[in-house]
């Protein structure tokens, strides 16, 4: 299973970014997929996930600002991030959960700064 995240960058507070994750070797619609992030000196944080049944969960810190989605045709998982804050600065990783085994790939850096 391989996951490739892209779309990170530098953005000003209040700005938006869209992350995308291409998954190969497994089918996103058959498994729980999502995003987590790792900020320097902090524990990793689950940001958002979609279950195979379509249920969606967000961390309280991003509710109302972030939207997770999957494209079954492209086999990708996206994260639309709006109203970004400096505390959203982190490396973002996409993951897929296959029979309780998580897989993730290289992350993409998101920096929110003026």
Kinemage of the C-alpha trace (Angstrom):
@kinemage 1
@onewidth
@group {chain A} dominant
@subgroup {mainchain}
@vectorlist {calphas} color= white
{ca unk a 1} P 0.000 0.000 0.000
{ca unk a 2} L 1.346 3.430 -0.927
{ca unk a 3} L 0.060 6.867 -0.052
{ca unk a 4} L 1.312 10.121 -1.539
{ca unk a 5} L 0.200 13.395 0.019
{ca unk a 6} L 0.505 16.732 -1.751
{ca unk a 7} L -0.782 20.291 -1.623
{ca unk a 8} L 0.996 21.700 1.402
{ca unk a 9} L 2.671 25.073 1.511
{ca unk a 10} L 2.921 28.446 3.179
{ca unk a 11} L -0.300 30.376 3.700
{ca unk a 12} L -1.305 33.432 5.676
{ca unk a 13} L -3.690 33.177 8.614
{ca unk a 14} L -7.252 33.036 7.360
{ca unk a 15} L -6.176 31.467 4.095
{ca unk a 16} L -7.017 28.107 2.549
{ca unk a 17} L -5.211 25.045 1.277
{ca unk a 18} L -6.378 21.795 -0.233
{ca unk a 19} L -4.420 18.619 0.457
{ca unk a 20} L -4.768 15.540 -1.681
{ca unk a 21} L -3.663 11.968 -1.082
{ca unk a 22} L -3.311 9.399 -3.832
{ca unk a 23} L -3.676 5.819 -2.599
{ca unk a 24} L -2.448 2.765 -4.452
{ca unk a 25} L -2.636 -0.878 -3.446
{ca unk a 26} L -5.970 -0.533 -1.669
{ca unk a 27} L -9.401 0.957 -2.256
{ca unk a 28} L -10.337 4.052 -0.278
{ca unk a 29} L -14.063 3.335 -0.357
{ca unk a 30} L -13.556 -0.058 1.322
{ca unk a 31} L -11.595 1.247 4.309
{ca unk a 32} L -11.393 4.042 6.822
{ca unk a 33} L -9.215 6.841 5.426
{ca unk a 34} L -8.218 10.183 6.809
{ca unk a 35} L -5.590 12.661 7.886
{ca unk a 36} L -3.489 13.245 10.961
{ca unk a 37} L -0.883 15.899 11.685
{ca unk a 38} L 2.339 16.219 13.625
{ca unk a 39} L 3.514 19.587 14.918
{ca unk a 40} L 7.008 20.064 16.377
{ca unk a 41} L 7.115 19.102 20.035
{ca unk a 42} L 3.512 17.890 20.044
{ca unk a 43} L 1.796 14.527 19.861
{ca unk a 44} L 0.267 13.541 16.579
{ca unk a 45} L -3.370 14.535 16.238
{ca unk a 46} L -6.103 12.873 14.233
{ca unk a 47} L -7.593 15.613 12.062
{ca unk a 48} L -10.373 13.906 10.119
{ca unk a 49} L -11.513 10.516 8.888
{ca unk a 50} L -14.151 8.877 6.713
{ca unk a 51} L -15.256 5.320 7.396
{ca unk a 52} L -16.143 2.849 4.673
{ca unk a 53} L -19.795 3.510 5.583
{ca unk a 54} L -19.299 7.208 4.948
{ca unk a 55} L -19.314 8.391 8.537
{ca unk a 56} L -17.087 11.413 9.082
{ca unk a 57} L -15.257 12.518 12.199
{ca unk a 58} L -13.325 15.731 12.838
{ca unk a 59} L -11.075 16.832 15.646
{ca unk a 60} L -12.730 19.595 17.672
{ca unk a 61} L -9.887 21.916 16.737
{ca unk a 62} L -10.814 21.829 13.022
{ca unk a 63} L -14.598 21.434 13.045
{ca unk a 64} L -16.289 23.968 10.824
{ca unk a 65} L -13.028 24.833 9.050
{ca unk a 66} L -11.809 21.586 7.485
{ca unk a 67} L -13.661 19.236 5.148
{ca unk a 68} L -12.518 15.710 4.350
{ca unk a 69} L -13.698 13.927 1.229
{ca unk a 70} L -12.826 10.957 -0.925
{ca unk a 71} L -12.990 10.437 -4.661
{ca unk a 72} L -13.773 6.804 -5.304
{ca unk a 73} L -13.050 7.092 -9.019
{ca unk a 74} L -9.596 8.579 -8.489
{ca unk a 75} L -8.962 6.630 -5.262
{ca unk a 76} L -7.914 9.775 -3.445
{ca unk a 77} L -8.636 11.426 -0.119
{ca unk a 78} L -8.715 15.209 0.095
{ca unk a 79} L -8.657 17.702 2.945
{ca unk a 80} L -9.990 21.196 2.298
{ca unk a 81} L -8.656 23.548 4.943
{ca unk a 82} L -10.209 26.991 5.355
{ca unk a 83} L -9.730 29.780 7.889
{ca unk a 84} L -6.278 28.458 8.676
{ca unk a 85} L -4.630 29.434 11.937
{ca unk a 86} L -0.960 29.458 12.980
{ca unk a 87} L -1.704 26.521 15.281
{ca unk a 88} L -2.607 24.452 12.205
{ca unk a 89} L 1.084 24.476 11.241
{ca unk a 90} L 2.248 20.867 11.060
{ca unk a 91} L 3.222 18.052 8.766
{ca unk a 92} L 0.014 16.470 7.495
{ca unk a 93} L -0.172 12.757 6.732
{ca unk a 94} L -2.912 10.785 5.069
{ca unk a 95} L -3.619 7.258 6.219
{ca unk a 96} L -5.700 4.223 5.444
{ca unk a 97} L -6.816 1.590 7.959
{ca unk a 98} L -6.840 -1.926 6.545
{ca unk a 99} L -8.093 -4.621 8.933
{ca unk a 100} L -7.027 -2.478 11.906
{ca unk a 101} L -3.557 -1.926 10.412
{ca unk a 102} L -2.782 1.715 9.632
{ca unk a 103} L -0.711 2.721 6.630
{ca unk a 104} L 0.590 6.196 5.911
{ca unk a 105} L 3.135 7.785 3.637
{ca unk a 106} L 5.304 10.854 3.499
{ca unk a 107} L 3.600 13.917 4.841
{ca unk a 108} L 3.200 17.376 3.420
{ca unk a 109} L 4.209 20.494 5.318
{ca unk a 110} L 1.584 23.136 6.058
{ca unk a 111} L 2.840 26.417 7.481
{ca unk a 112} L 0.430 29.153 8.502
{ca unk a 113} L 2.260 32.405 9.068
{ca unk a 114} L 2.130 36.064 8.177
